[in-house]
Every structure is written in structure tokens, then in C-alpha cells.
Amino acid sequence: MEKTLAGRLAFLISNLGIKQLDFARRIQFAQSYVSMVLRGTKPSPGPRFINAVCREFSVNPEWLTNGKEPVYTLSGLPMSTGKAEILAKFKLLPKKKQQVVEDIIDAFLLKAMTGEE
């Protein structure tokens, strides 16, 4: 796994499949700031940055700051990487698209609970 905060941040952006600009917008930081962190010229970003990344993408703060796995969490609970990636990508969708996904999941759950398959 990545040994530096910059490396872990680059891994996260790549893993989410988003552009640096979109990442910066989602955490409400300037792209230049994110770029400085990625280049290592801002090796110790403040708690506001760390908290924004963790909150927005369900990232484990221990992983982001120290490299201690798991990478993702849900309400402070560890998650498998695959499930967490799905959740993080879901959060990248516009609200209307999120609602479509939720409706599909609800329909599947209803079918499963009524024994239809």
C-alpha cells in the first residue's frame, strides 16, 4: 500500500475513477491545494482537509493519515474495499441519479422479501 499521504491520496482519486478537479470540488478545496498535496509540496494538510476527504468519500482517517487499513469505513465501521468503492462512487453521482439507484435497490429488496426472483 502507499507509504505517503500523497501516494494514498493519488490512489484514492484513481480508485474512485475521478479527475483531480472533481475531487477538489467535492471536498470544497481549490484544485491547486489538492495538487500541492499530491506533489508533496504540502505534506501535512490540516484537519479540515483530512476530514473533508474522509467524510465525502467514506475514507478511514487512519488510512489516509497513517496508511493503516482498511481504506474505507461506513460510520466508523470497516468496510471491504469493493463495497466501499461502490458506496464512494454512488456518492459521486448527482442526487437524481442516486435516487434512481435507490429505487432499483428498493425494488430488488421488495422482490427478495416477497420471494420473487
Secondary structure in CASP SS format (residue, H / E / C, confidence):
PFRMAT SS
TARGET T0000
AUTHOR 0000-0000-0000
METHOD secondary structure of the structure
MODEL  1
M C 1.00
E C 1.00
K C 1.00
T C 1.00
L H 1.00
A H 1.00
G H 1.00
R H 1.00
L H 1.00
A H 1.00
F H 1.00
L H 1.00
I H 1.00
S H 1.00
N H 1.00
L H 1.00
G C 1.00
I C 1.00
K C 1.00
Q H 1.00
L H 1.00
D H 1.00
F H 1.00
A H 1.00
R H 1.00
R H 1.00
I H 1.00
Q C 1.00
F C 1.00
A C 1.00
Q H 1.00
S H 1.00
Y H 1.00
V H 1.00
S H 1.00
M H 1.00
V H 1.00
L H 1.00
R H 1.00
G C 1.00
T C 1.00
K C 1.00
P C 1.00
S C 1.00
P C 1.00
G C 1.00
P H 1.00
R H 1.00
F H 1.00
I H 1.00
N H 1.00
A H 1.00
V H 1.00
C H 1.00
R H 1.00
E H 1.00
F H 1.00
S C 1.00
V E 1.00
N C 1.00
P H 1.00
E H 1.00
W H 1.00
L H 1.00
T H 1.00
N H 1.00
G C 1.00
K C 1.00
E C 1.00
P C 1.00
V C 1.00
Y E 1.00
T E 1.00
L E 1.00
S C 1.00
G C 1.00
L E 1.00
P E 1.00
M C 1.00
S C 1.00
T H 1.00
G H 1.00
K H 1.00
A H 1.00
E H 1.00
I H 1.00
L H 1.00
A H 1.00
K H 1.00
F H 1.00
K H 1.00
L H 1.00
L C 1.00
P C 1.00
K H 1.00
K H 1.00
K H 1.00
Q H 1.00
Q H 1.00
V H 1.00
V H 1.00
E H 1.00
D H 1.00
I H 1.00
I H 1.00
D H 1.00
A H 1.00
F H 1.00
L H 1.00
L H 1.00
K H 1.00
A H 1.00
M H 1.00
T C 1.00
G C 1.00
E C 1.00
E C 1.00
END
